[in-house]
């Protein structure tokens, strides 16, 4: 095997490792999102329908509407206490029921 072939094989191995890491990150992010949505479903003060959850690289973004400022804090805490979460960003807005 020539030197060029070894270089190509090495580059292919790097690409495979990077793809596997990306897949692992994507799987972990999906697991985090699902765990947070499940927690939202189980909380009578928060709505899983009104709150969107997006996770990228362990950073969770919550968006949508909640009825009170306290609900924003509660949703952020709920997300932060989920395994794998590195940071929580909220763009939640208060929209009182009524």
Helices and strands as residue ranges (DSSP letters): H 3-41, E 51-56, E 59-66, H 69-80, E 87-90, E 93-94
